[in-house]
Amino acid sequence: MDEENDLIFLEMQKFSLWLQLVVVFSMTLFAVIDCFALQQMLSRQNPSEILSIILLIICKIFLQIGIAIFFFIVKLETEVRSDGLYIRYFPLHIRYRKFTKEDLSDYYTRTYRPILEYGGWGIRYGFRKRSGKAYNVSGNKGVQFIFKNGKRLLIGSQKSDELAEAIQSIMKSS
């Protein structure tokens, strides 16, 4: 079957613009603070330690830039195809994770509390054992999946009802 015709549901989610801007602002602020700290350290250190301090600050600034870029490129991709559910949290997952209807025991839409139940957004593990794992980027709605092996996975979705309907369509198929 052709993959284009195979697609039943598609959702791509990114972190909200305000969160991306907060991260970029924070990383910029930290970089400025690092430059002031570098200036203070250089005035107090002997010449043999100056190079190692400069290299440390440069590495830290590159790390901060990398974190900011990460928040701009990360996205949660959810697809439902006739042969199963596909999830990818790019760039952490290069390939899609596939779950077939044979893997699923139950699923339902639900409202959840991202911070209280999972400690925030991203790829998270619940605080309680029965919470399982969550993939989310924003909001508080999603589809809870319970697998035959007892594991749980919550997929955050801005279209949770549509996602559940798409799952229902493949569960009914033979």
VEXDO-188772 format. One line per field, with one value per atom (N, C-alpha, C): residue number from 1; residue in three letters; atom name; x, y, z. Coordinates in Angstrom, 2 decimals, always signed. Atoms other than C-alpha are relative to their C-alpha. Layout:
BEGIN
i = NUM, ...
aa = Ala, ...
at = CA, ...
X = X, ...
Y = Y, ...
Z = Z, ...
***
This chain:
BEGIN
i = 1, 1, 1, 2, 2, 2, 3, 3, 3, 4, 4, 4, 5, 5, 5, 6, 6, 6, 7, 7, 7, 8, 8, 8, 9, 9, 9, 10, 10, 10, 11, 11, 11, 12, 12, 12, 13, 13, 13, 14, 14, 14, 15, 15, 15, 16, 16, 16, 17, 17, 17, 18, 18, 18, 19, 19, 19, 20, 20, 20, 21, 21, 21, 22, 22, 22, 23, 23, 23, 24, 24, 24, 25, 25, 25, 26, 26, 26, 27, 27, 27, 28, 28, 28, 29, 29, 29, 30, 30, 30, 31, 31, 31, 32, 32, 32, 33, 33, 33, 34, 34, 34, 35, 35, 35, 36, 36, 36, 37, 37, 37, 38, 38, 38, 39, 39, 39, 40, 40, 40, 41, 41, 41, 42, 42, 42, 43, 43, 43, 44, 44, 44, 45, 45, 45, 46, 46, 46, 47, 47, 47, 48, 48, 48, 49, 49, 49, 50, 50, 50, 51, 51, 51, 52, 52, 52, 53, 53, 53, 54, 54, 54, 55, 55, 55, 56, 56, 56, 57, 57, 57, 58, 58, 58, 59, 59, 59, 60, 60, 60, 61, 61, 61, 62, 62, 62, 63, 63, 63, 64, 64, 64, 65, 65, 65, 66, 66, 66, 67, 67, 67, 68, 68, 68, 69, 69, 69, 70, 70, 70, 71, 71, 71, 72, 72, 72, 73, 73, 73, 74, 74, 74, 75, 75, 75, 76, 76, 76, 77, 77, 77, 78, 78, 78, 79, 79, 79, 80, 80, 80, 81, 81, 81, 82, 82, 82, 83, 83, 83, 84, 84, 84, 85, 85, 85, 86, 86, 86, 87, 87, 87, 88, 88, 88, 89, 89, 89, 90, 90, 90, 91, 91, 91, 92, 92, 92, 93, 93, 93, 94, 94, 94, 95, 95, 95, 96, 96, 96, 97, 97, 97, 98, 98, 98, 99, 99, 99, 100, 100, 100, 101, 101, 101, 102, 102, 102, 103, 103, 103, 104, 104, 104, 105, 105, 105, 106, 106, 106, 107, 107, 107, 108, 108, 108, 109, 109, 109, 110, 110, 110, 111, 111, 111, 112, 112, 112, 113, 113, 113, 114, 114, 114, 115, 115, 115, 116, 116, 116, 117, 117, 117, 118, 118, 118, 119, 119, 119, 120, 120, 120, 121, 121, 121, 122, 122, 122, 123, 123, 123, 124, 124, 124, 125, 125, 125, 126, 126, 126, 127, 127, 127, 128, 128, 128, 129, 129, 129, 130, 130, 130, 131, 131, 131, 132, 132, 132, 133, 133, 133, 134, 134, 134, 135, 135, 135, 136, 136, 136, 137, 137, 137, 138, 138, 138, 139, 139, 139, 140, 140, 140, 141, 141, 141, 142, 142, 142, 143, 143, 143, 144, 144, 144, 145, 145, 145, 146, 146, 146, 147, 147, 147, 148, 148, 148, 149, 149, 149, 150, 150, 150, 151, 151, 151, 152, 152, 152, 153, 153, 153, 154, 154, 154, 155, 155, 155, 156, 156, 156, 157, 157, 157, 158, 158, 158, 159, 159, 159, 160, 160, 160, 161, 161, 161, 162, 162, 162, 163, 163, 163, 164, 164, 164, 165, 165, 165, 166, 166, 166, 167, 167, 167, 168, 168, 168, 169, 169, 169, 170, 170, 170, 171, 171, 171, 172, 172, 172, 173, 173, 173, 174, 174, 174
aa = Met, Met, Met, Asp, Asp, Asp, Glu, Glu, Glu, Glu, Glu, Glu, Asn, Asn, Asn, Asp, Asp, Asp, Leu, Leu, Leu, Ile, Ile, Ile, Phe, Phe, Phe, Leu, Leu, Leu, Glu, Glu, Glu, Met, Met, Met, Gln, Gln, Gln, Lys, Lys, Lys, Phe, Phe, Phe, Ser, Ser, Ser, Leu, Leu, Leu, Trp, Trp, Trp, Leu, Leu, Leu, Gln, Gln, Gln, Leu, Leu, Leu, Val, Val, Val, Val, Val, Val, Val, Val, Val, Phe, Phe, Phe, Ser, Ser, Ser, Met, Met, Met, Thr, Thr, Thr, Leu, Leu, Leu, Phe, Phe, Phe, Ala, Ala, Ala, Val, Val, Val, Ile, Ile, Ile, Asp, Asp, Asp, Cys, Cys, Cys, Phe, Phe, Phe, Ala, Ala, Ala, Leu, Leu, Leu, Gln, Gln, Gln, Gln, Gln, Gln, Met, Met, Met, Leu, Leu, Leu, Ser, Ser, Ser, Arg, Arg, Arg, Gln, Gln, Gln, Asn, Asn, Asn, Pro, Pro, Pro, Ser, Ser, Ser, Glu, Glu, Glu, Ile, Ile, Ile, Leu, Leu, Leu, Ser, Ser, Ser, Ile, Ile, Ile, Ile, Ile, Ile, Leu, Leu, Leu, Leu, Leu, Leu, Ile, Ile, Ile, Ile, Ile, Ile, Cys, Cys, Cys, Lys, Lys, Lys, Ile, Ile, Ile, Phe, Phe, Phe, Leu, Leu, Leu, Gln, Gln, Gln, Ile, Ile, Ile, Gly, Gly, Gly, Ile, Ile, Ile, Ala, Ala, Ala, Ile, Ile, Ile, Phe, Phe, Phe, Phe, Phe, Phe, Phe, Phe, Phe, Ile, Ile, Ile, Val, Val, Val, Lys, Lys, Lys, Leu, Leu, Leu, Glu, Glu, Glu, Thr, Thr, Thr, Glu, Glu, Glu, Val, Val, Val, Arg, Arg, Arg, Ser, Ser, Ser, Asp, Asp, Asp, Gly, Gly, Gly, Leu, Leu, Leu, Tyr, Tyr, Tyr, Ile, Ile, Ile, Arg, Arg, Arg, Tyr, Tyr, Tyr, Phe, Phe, Phe, Pro, Pro, Pro, Leu, Leu, Leu, His, His, His, Ile, Ile, Ile, Arg, Arg, Arg, Tyr, Tyr, Tyr, Arg, Arg, Arg, Lys, Lys, Lys, Phe, Phe, Phe, Thr, Thr, Thr, Lys, Lys, Lys, Glu, Glu, Glu, Asp, Asp, Asp, Leu, Leu, Leu, Ser, Ser, Ser, Asp, Asp, Asp, Tyr, Tyr, Tyr, Tyr, Tyr, Tyr, Thr, Thr, Thr, Arg, Arg, Arg, Thr, Thr, Thr, Tyr, Tyr, Tyr, Arg, Arg, Arg, Pro, Pro, Pro, Ile, Ile, Ile, Leu, Leu, Leu, Glu, Glu, Glu, Tyr, Tyr, Tyr, Gly, Gly, Gly, Gly, Gly, Gly, Trp, Trp, Trp, Gly, Gly, Gly, Ile, Ile, Ile, Arg, Arg, Arg, Tyr, Tyr, Tyr, Gly, Gly, Gly, Phe, Phe, Phe, Arg, Arg, Arg, Lys, Lys, Lys, Arg, Arg, Arg, Ser, Ser, Ser, Gly, Gly, Gly, Lys, Lys, Lys, Ala, Ala, Ala, Tyr, Tyr, Tyr, Asn, Asn, Asn, Val, Val, Val, Ser, Ser, Ser, Gly, Gly, Gly, Asn, Asn, Asn, Lys, Lys, Lys, Gly, Gly, Gly, Val, Val, Val, Gln, Gln, Gln, Phe, Phe, Phe, Ile, Ile, Ile, Phe, Phe, Phe, Lys, Lys, Lys, Asn, Asn, Asn, Gly, Gly, Gly, Lys, Lys, Lys, Arg, Arg, Arg, Leu, Leu, Leu, Leu, Leu, Leu, Ile, Ile, Ile, Gly, Gly, Gly, Ser, Ser, Ser, Gln, Gln, Gln, Lys, Lys, Lys, Ser, Ser, Ser, Asp, Asp, Asp, Glu, Glu, Glu, Leu, Leu, Leu, Ala, Ala, Ala, Glu, Glu, Glu, Ala, Ala, Ala, Ile, Ile, Ile, Gln, Gln, Gln, Ser, Ser, Ser, Ile, Ile, Ile, Met, Met, Met, Lys, Lys, Lys, Ser, Ser, Ser, Ser, Ser, Ser
at = N, CA, C, N, CA, C, N, CA, C, N, CA, C, N, CA, C, N, CA, C, N, CA, C, N, CA, C, N, CA, C, N, CA, C, N, CA, C, N, CA, C, N, CA, C, N, CA, C, N, CA, C, N, CA, C, N, CA, C, N, CA, C, N, CA, C, N, CA, C, N, CA, C, N, CA, C, N, CA, C, N, CA, C, N, CA, C, N, CA, C, N, CA, C, N, CA, C, N, CA, C, N, CA, C, N, CA, C, N, CA, C, N, CA, C, N, CA, C, N, CA, C, N, CA, C, N, CA, C, N, CA, C, N, CA, C, N, CA, C, N, CA, C, N, CA, C, N, CA, C, N, CA, C, N, CA, C, N, CA, C, N, CA, C, N, CA, C, N, CA, C, N, CA, C, N, CA, C, N, CA, C, N, CA, C, N, CA, C, N, CA, C, N, CA, C, N, CA, C, N, CA, C, N, CA, C, N, CA, C, N, CA, C, N, CA, C, N, CA, C, N, CA, C, N, CA, C, N, CA, C, N, CA, C, N, CA, C, N, CA, C, N, CA, C, N, CA, C, N, CA, C, N, CA, C, N, CA, C, N, CA, C, N, CA, C, N, CA, C, N, CA, C, N, CA, C, N, CA, C, N, CA, C, N, CA, C, N, CA, C, N, CA, C, N, CA, C, N, CA, C, N, CA, C, N, CA, C, N, CA, C, N, CA, C, N, CA, C, N, CA, C, N, CA, C, N, CA, C, N, CA, C, N, CA, C, N, CA, C, N, CA, C, N, CA, C, N, CA, C, N, CA, C, N, CA, C, N, CA, C, N, CA, C, N, CA, C, N, CA, C, N, CA, C, N, CA, C, N, CA, C, N, CA, C, N, CA, C, N, CA, C, N, CA, C, N, CA, C, N, CA, C, N, CA, C, N, CA, C, N, CA, C, N, CA, C, N, CA, C, N, CA, C, N, CA, C, N, CA, C, N, CA, C, N, CA, C, N, CA, C, N, CA, C, N, CA, C, N, CA, C, N, CA, C, N, CA, C, N, CA, C, N, CA, C, N, CA, C, N, CA, C, N, CA, C, N, CA, C, N, CA, C, N, CA, C, N, CA, C, N, CA, C, N, CA, C, N, CA, C, N, CA, C, N, CA, C, N, CA, C, N, CA, C, N, CA, C, N, CA, C, N, CA, C, N, CA, C, N, CA, C, N, CA, C, N, CA, C, N, CA, C, N, CA, C, N, CA, C, N, CA, C, N, CA, C, N, CA, C, N, CA, C, N, CA, C, N, CA, C, N, CA, C, N, CA, C, N, CA, C, N, CA, C, N, CA, C, N, CA, C, N, CA, C, N, CA, C, N, CA, C, N, CA, C, N, CA, C
X = +0.85, +0.00, +0.89, -0.77, +1.33, -0.09, -0.02, +2.41, -0.87, +0.84, +0.60, -1.46, +1.39, -2.74, -0.22, +0.04, -1.95, -0.25, +0.07, -1.98, -1.44, +1.34, -5.09, -0.01, -0.08, -3.95, +1.45, -1.33, -0.99, -0.09, -0.10, -0.08, +1.46, -1.35, +3.15, -0.13, +0.07, +3.62, +1.41, -1.26, +6.39, -0.24, +0.13, +7.10, -0.54, +0.61, +5.19, +1.06, -0.93, +6.83, +0.46, -0.39, +6.76, +1.06, -0.99, +8.69, +1.34, -1.24, +11.22, +0.68, -0.58, +11.69, +0.56, -0.50, +12.08, +1.34, -1.26, +14.79, +1.10, -1.02, +16.64, +0.41, -0.32, +16.39, +0.85, -0.76, +17.63, +1.43, -1.34, +20.55, +0.83, -0.70, +21.47, +0.42, -0.32, +21.30, +1.16, -1.09, +23.52, +1.32, -1.21, +26.01, +0.59, -0.46, +26.20, +0.62, -0.53, +26.69, +1.36, -1.28, +29.44, +1.10, -1.01, +31.21, +0.47, -0.40, +31.14, +0.84, -0.78, +32.36, +1.39, -1.30, +35.13, +0.88, -0.77, +36.20, +0.54, -0.44, +36.34, +1.09, -0.99, +38.24, +1.34, -1.24, +40.76, +0.81, -0.72, +41.62, +0.66, -0.52, +42.35, +0.90, -0.72, +44.01, +1.41, -1.33, +47.60, -0.08, +0.06, +48.40, -0.13, +0.06, +48.73, -1.43, +1.37, +45.04, -0.97, +0.88, +43.61, -0.55, +0.44, +43.48, -1.06, +0.98, +41.63, -1.34, +1.23, +39.08, -0.73, +0.60, +38.50, -0.64, +0.55, +38.02, -1.27, +1.18, +35.56, -1.20, +1.09, +33.49, -0.49, +0.40, +33.52, -0.84, +0.78, +32.31, -1.39, +1.29, +29.57, -0.91, +0.80, +28.40, -0.50, +0.45, +28.29, -1.10, +1.05, +26.24, -1.31, +1.21, +23.80, -0.63, +0.52, +23.47, -0.65, +0.55, +22.89, -1.36, +1.29, +20.09, -1.06, +0.96, +18.40, -0.41, +0.30, +18.65, -0.88, +0.78, +17.29, -1.49, +1.41, +14.09, -0.70, +0.59, +13.56, -0.23, +0.15, +13.98, -0.78, +0.69, +12.35, -1.47, +1.42, +8.94, -0.48, +0.66, +6.55, -0.87, +0.76, +5.21, -0.79, +0.89, +2.23, -0.72, +0.68, +0.93, -0.78, +0.74, -1.76, -0.12, +0.10, -1.51, -0.80, +0.84, -3.53, +0.70, -0.71, -0.79, +0.45, -0.34, -0.36, +0.21, -0.29, +0.57, +1.50, -1.40, +3.86, +0.26, -0.37, +5.53, +1.48, -1.40, +8.72, +0.16, -0.34, +10.17, +1.35, -1.19, +12.64, +0.68, -1.08, +15.68, +0.43, -0.37, +15.77, -0.28, +0.30, +14.17, +0.21, -0.21, +15.51, -1.08, +1.03, +13.12, -1.27, +1.28, +9.47, -0.04, +0.31, +8.45, -1.37, +1.25, +5.73, -0.67, +0.82, +2.93, -1.15, +1.08, +0.54, -1.24, +1.24, -3.05, +0.11, -0.22, -1.87, +0.71, -0.69, +0.27, -0.95, +0.90, -2.68, -1.02, +1.06, -4.93, -1.18, +1.04, -6.83, +0.59, -0.40, -6.72, -1.21, +1.08, -8.75, +0.58, -0.43, -8.58, -0.09, +0.06, -7.88, +0.69, -0.67, -6.93, +0.96, -1.00, -3.77, +0.66, -0.73, -1.62, +1.49, -1.38, +1.78, +1.04, -1.02, +3.73, -0.18, +0.24, +2.10, +0.15, -0.06, +1.90, +1.33, -1.20, +5.04, +1.19, -1.11, +7.18, +0.25, -0.14, +6.60, -0.25, +0.20, +6.76, +1.29, -1.14, +9.07, -0.25, +0.13, +9.74, +0.16, +0.02, +8.79, -0.50, +0.51, +8.19, -0.83, +0.89, +5.32, +0.58, -0.46, +5.89, -0.55, +0.59, +3.53, +0.26, -0.33, +4.27, -1.04, +1.04, +0.92, -0.14, +0.06, +1.46, +0.71, -0.76, +4.02, +0.78, -0.81, +5.76, -0.93, +0.77, +4.56, +0.90, -0.62, +5.50, -0.93, +0.84, +4.21, +0.87, -0.73, +5.21, -0.78, +0.78, +2.34, -1.40, +1.38, -1.16, -0.15, +0.30, -2.86, -1.00, +0.90, -4.87, +0.82, -0.70, -3.83, -0.77, +0.58, -4.51, +0.90, -0.70, -3.53, -0.08, -0.05, -2.42, +0.44, -0.38, -2.27, +0.29, -0.43, -0.35, -0.24, +0.26, -0.86, +1.07, -1.06, +2.47, -0.10, +0.22, +1.09, +0.58, -0.60, +3.11, -1.03, +0.89, +1.45, +0.79, -0.61, +2.16, -1.06, +0.90, +0.50, +0.60, -0.42, +0.72, -0.78, +0.65, -0.01, -0.42, +0.50, -2.12, -0.95, +0.95, -3.90, -1.26, +1.13, -6.23, -0.28, +0.11, -6.76, -1.22, +1.20, -10.31, +0.22, -0.29, -9.18, +0.99, -0.98, -6.22, -0.69, +0.73, -8.51, -0.90, +0.84, -10.88, +0.84, -0.88, -7.98, +0.45, -0.37, -6.85, -1.18, +1.20, -10.43, -0.18, +0.16, -10.47, +0.95, -0.89, -7.41, -0.29, +0.37, -8.61, -1.15, +1.14, -11.80, +0.37, -0.38, -9.98, +0.55, -0.45, -9.08, +1.44
Y = -1.19, +0.00, +1.25, -1.24, +3.45, +0.78, -0.70, +5.43, +1.24, -1.20, +8.60, -0.35, +0.41, +6.75, -0.66, +0.73, +4.89, +0.93, -0.95, +8.04, +0.33, -0.29, +8.49, +1.29, -1.16, +11.17, +0.46, -0.58, +13.53, +1.25, -1.21, +16.09, +0.26, -0.44, +18.02, +1.13, -1.01, +20.00, +0.48, -0.60, +22.36, +0.73, -0.81, +24.17, +1.37, -1.29, +27.43, +1.08, -1.09, +30.61, +0.70, -0.70, +32.21, -0.80, +0.83, +29.24, +0.08, -0.12, +29.41, +1.33, -1.32, +33.13, +0.09, +0.03, +32.58, -0.71, +0.76, +29.98, +0.83, -0.80, +32.23, +1.19, -1.12, +35.21, -0.46, +0.53, +33.09, -0.34, +0.39, +31.69, +1.24, -1.26, +35.22, +0.68, -0.59, +36.51, -0.73, +0.78, +33.66, +0.27, -0.28, +34.38, +1.36, -1.33, +38.07, -0.10, +0.18, +37.06, -0.70, +0.69, +34.67, +0.94, -0.96, +37.48, +0.92, -0.82, +39.68, -0.83, +0.87, +36.73, -0.24, +0.19, +36.12, +1.22, -1.24, +39.75, +0.09, -0.04, +39.53, -1.04, +1.06, +36.24, +0.32, -0.30, +37.42, +1.07, -1.04, +40.43, -0.52, +0.54, +38.21, -1.22, +1.25, +35.15, +0.25, -0.09, +34.51, -0.47, +0.27, +34.15, -1.48, +1.43, +30.34, -0.55, +0.49, +29.91, +0.68, -0.79, +32.43, -0.83, +0.77, +30.06, -1.04, +1.00, +27.33, +0.65, -0.72, +29.88, +0.43, -0.43, +31.26, -1.19, +1.19, +27.74, -0.49, +0.42, +26.88, +0.90, -0.94, +30.01, -0.19, +0.23, +29.40, -1.27, +1.25, +25.82, +0.20, -0.25, +27.02, +0.83, -0.82, +29.64, -0.85, +0.89, +27.03, -0.94, +0.85, +24.76, +0.78, -0.83, +27.60, +0.26, -0.19, +28.30, -1.29, +1.30, +24.58, -0.27, +0.18, +24.48, +0.87, -0.91, +27.49, -0.54, +0.56, +25.92, -1.23, +1.22, +22.63, +0.34, -0.36, +24.35, +0.51, -0.44, +25.77, -1.15, +1.08, +22.47, -1.20, +1.17, +19.97, +0.01, +0.11, +18.68, -1.42, +1.28, +15.90, -0.31, +0.41, +14.09, -1.25, +1.12, +11.78, -0.35, +0.47, +9.71, -1.26, +1.25, +7.08, -0.47, +0.64, +4.76, -1.28, +1.20, +1.68, -1.13, +1.06, -0.48, +0.37, -0.32, +1.41, +1.48, -1.34, +4.48, +0.23, -0.36, +6.23, +1.29, -1.17, +8.66, +0.29, -0.40, +10.64, +1.34, -1.24, +13.27, +0.45, -0.41, +14.85, +1.16, +0.82, +15.24, -1.13, +1.07, +12.82, -1.37, +1.24, +10.10, +0.29, -0.17, +9.90, -0.79, +0.85, +7.07, +0.04, +0.07, +6.76, -1.25, +1.15, +4.50, -0.49, +0.54, +2.18, -0.87, +0.82, +0.69, -0.54, +0.59, -1.74, -0.19, +0.22, -2.43, -1.24, +1.20, -5.80, +0.33, -0.43, -3.93, +0.63, -0.79, -1.91, -0.84, +0.60, -3.00, +0.97, -1.02, +0.27, +1.37, -1.39, +3.98, +0.88, -0.95, +7.04, +1.41, -1.40, +10.82, +0.42, -0.49, +12.64, +1.35, -1.22, +15.91, -0.39, +0.34, +15.65, +1.28, -1.13, +17.92, -0.20, +0.28, +18.08, +0.16, -0.24, +19.53, -0.94, +0.84, +17.61, -1.50, +1.42, +14.26, -0.44, +0.39, +14.31, +0.93, -0.91, +17.21, +0.96, -0.95, +19.27, -0.61, +0.42, +18.84, -0.59, +0.68, +16.78, -1.49, +1.44, +13.07, -0.19, +0.00, +12.54, -1.33, +1.17, +9.73, +0.51, -0.42, +10.04, -0.28, +0.16, +10.38, -1.27, +1.23, +7.52, -1.11, +1.12, +4.07, -0.21, +0.26, +3.81, +1.13, -1.09, +7.12, -0.35, +0.37, +5.67, +1.15, -0.97, +7.76, +0.97, -0.99, +10.93, +0.66, -0.82, +12.64, +1.19, -1.19, +16.21, +1.23, -1.27, +19.73, +1.19, -1.11, +21.90, -0.50, +0.33, +21.87, -1.04, +0.96, +19.44, -1.07, +1.02, +17.16, -1.01, +1.02, +13.89, -1.29, +1.34, +10.24, -0.91, +0.95, +7.70, -1.38, +1.34, +4.36, -0.97, +1.08, +1.18, -1.21, +1.10, -1.66, -1.34, +1.35, -5.39, -0.43, +0.34, -5.61, +0.80, -0.78, -3.21, +1.40, -1.33, -0.17, +1.02, -1.10, +3.21, +1.07, -1.10, +6.04, +1.05, -1.13, +9.43, +0.82, -0.86, +11.33, +1.29, -1.30, +15.02, +0.40, -0.34, +16.35, +1.19, -1.10, +19.52, -0.49, +0.61, +17.21, -1.38, +1.30, +14.46, -0.80, +0.72, +13.61, -0.61, +0.51, +13.26, -1.16, +1.08, +11.12, -1.27, +1.17, +8.81, -0.61, +0.50, +8.54, -0.75, +0.67, +7.63, -1.36, +1.28, +4.94, -0.96, +0.83, +3.67, -0.61, +0.49, +3.35, -1.16, +1.14, +1.08, -1.18, +1.11, -0.95, -0.81, +0.68, -1.80, -0.80, +0.68, -2.84, -1.38, +1.38, -6.48, -0.23
Z = +0.00, +0.00, +0.00, +0.09, -0.86, +1.30, -1.28, +2.21, +0.02, +0.04, +1.07, +0.24, -0.17, +0.87, +1.35, -1.26, +4.07, +1.20, -1.09, +6.22, +0.38, -0.50, +8.39, +0.82, -0.90, +10.87, +0.05, -0.11, +11.07, +0.87, -0.82, +13.72, +0.30, -0.35, +14.12, +0.99, -1.04, +17.30, +0.33, -0.43, +18.34, +1.31, -1.20, +21.55, -0.38, +0.31, +21.74, -0.18, +0.29, +20.52, +1.27, -1.23, +23.97, +0.76, -0.69, +25.43, -0.73, +0.77, +22.61, +0.28, -0.28, +23.24, +1.42, -1.39, +27.00, +0.05, +0.01, +26.35, -0.65, +0.68, +23.87, +0.87, -0.88, +26.24, +1.17, -1.15, +29.16, -0.40, +0.44, +27.18, -0.33, +0.29, +25.99, +1.30, -1.30, +29.54, +0.67, -0.59, +30.76, -0.72, +0.77, +27.96, +0.40, -0.43, +28.98, +1.40, -1.35, +32.62, -0.06, +0.16, +31.51, -0.46, +0.48, +29.68, +1.13, -1.15, +32.81, +0.97, -0.89, +34.89, -0.56, +0.65, +32.38, +0.21, -0.19, +32.61, +1.43, -1.39, +36.41, +0.28, -0.23, +36.38, -0.63, +0.69, +33.84, +0.73, -0.72, +35.95, +1.27, -1.27, +38.99, -0.16, +0.19, +37.48, -0.53, +0.58, +36.62, -1.45, +1.44, +32.91, -0.37, +0.35, +33.00, +0.07, -0.14, +34.00, -0.98, +0.85, +31.53, -1.17, +1.15, +28.54, +0.39, -0.42, +30.44, +0.36, -0.33, +31.73, -1.27, +1.27, +28.23, -0.72, +0.65, +26.81, +0.71, -0.77, +29.59, -0.33, +0.31, +28.93, -1.44, +1.40, +25.15, -0.12, +0.03, +25.65, +0.60, -0.65, +27.98, -0.92, +0.92, +25.46, -1.17, +1.07, +22.67, +0.48, -0.58, +24.95, +0.11, -0.12, +25.62, -1.36, +1.37, +21.89, -0.48, +0.39, +21.30, +0.63, -0.68, +23.88, -0.66, +0.65, +22.27, -1.37, +1.32, +18.79, +0.14, -0.24, +20.15, +0.17, -0.24, +21.34, -1.26, +1.27, +17.84, -0.97, +0.98, +15.97, +0.52, -0.54, +18.35, -0.39, +0.34, +17.26, +0.28, -0.24, +18.15, -1.21, +1.18, +15.10, +0.35, -0.27, +15.51, -1.29, +1.21, +12.62, +0.34, -0.05, +12.42, -1.43, +1.31, +9.44, +0.18, -0.10, +8.64, +0.73, -0.70, +10.15, +1.41, -1.37, +13.42, +0.29, -0.52, +15.44, -0.10, +0.15, +14.65, +0.78, -0.80, +17.06, -0.23, +0.10, +16.58, +0.71, -0.71, +18.92, -0.57, +0.73, +16.50, +0.72, +0.52, +16.84, +0.93, -0.92, +19.78, -0.60, +0.74, +17.64, -1.48, +1.44, +14.12, -0.75, +0.61, +13.23, +0.83, -0.69, +14.09, +0.90, -0.85, +16.98, -0.45, +0.52, +15.72, +1.06, -0.88, +17.79, -0.84, +0.80, +16.13, +0.86, -0.74, +17.07, +0.87, -0.82, +18.38, +1.31, -1.22, +20.94, +1.01, -0.84, +22.29, +0.75, -0.80, +25.10, +0.11, -0.16, +25.61, -0.32, +0.24, +24.81, +0.26, -0.24, +25.71, +0.06, -0.10, +25.51, +1.46, -1.37, +28.70, +0.14, -0.40, +30.29, +1.12, -1.01, +32.34, +0.51, -0.58, +34.50, -0.26, +0.43, +32.77, +1.10, -1.02, +35.67, +1.20, -1.17, +38.52, -0.30, +0.31, +36.72, -0.61, +0.74, +34.56, +0.19, -0.22, +35.73, -1.15, +1.09, +32.59, -1.36, +1.38, +28.84, -0.53, +0.59, +26.66, -0.01, -0.22, +26.92, +1.49, -1.47, +30.53, +0.53, -0.71, +32.98, +1.17, -1.08, +35.42, +1.36, -1.38, +39.13, +0.62, -0.50, +39.85, -1.00, +0.86, +38.49, -1.10, +0.99, +36.72, -1.03, +0.97, +34.89, -1.30, +1.19, +32.49, -0.58, +0.74, +29.87, -0.72, +0.75, +28.15, -1.03, +1.04, +24.91, -0.18, +0.17, +24.88, -0.21, +0.19, +23.88, +0.52, -0.53, +25.06, +0.33, -0.31, +26.43, +1.09, -1.06, +28.77, -0.45, +0.53, +26.50, -0.79, +0.76, +24.94, -0.02, +0.04, +24.36, +0.83, -0.87, +27.00, -0.65, +0.56, +25.57, +1.08, -0.91, +27.63, -0.89, +0.85, +26.03, +0.69, -0.54, +26.47, +0.98, -0.94, +28.28, +1.31, -1.22, +30.94, -0.01, +0.06, +29.89, -0.45, +0.36, +29.46, -0.73, +0.74, +27.05, -0.23, +0.26, +26.97, -1.14, +1.11, +23.68, +0.12, -0.03, +24.14, -1.40, +1.33, +21.30, +0.08, +0.13, +20.28, -0.69, +0.72, +18.33, +0.60, -0.67, +20.90, -0.45, +0.45, +19.76, -1.39, +1.34, +16.14, +0.04, -0.15, +17.21, +0.48, -0.51, +19.19, -1.09, +1.10, +16.20, -1.04, +0.95, +13.93, +0.54, -0.62, +16.37, -0.06, +0.07, +16.51, -1.39, +1.37, +12.71, -0.30, +0.28, +12.68, +0.92, -0.90, +15.68, -0.58, +0.59, +13.79, -1.25, +1.23, +10.63, +0.28, -0.22, +10.17, -0.32
***
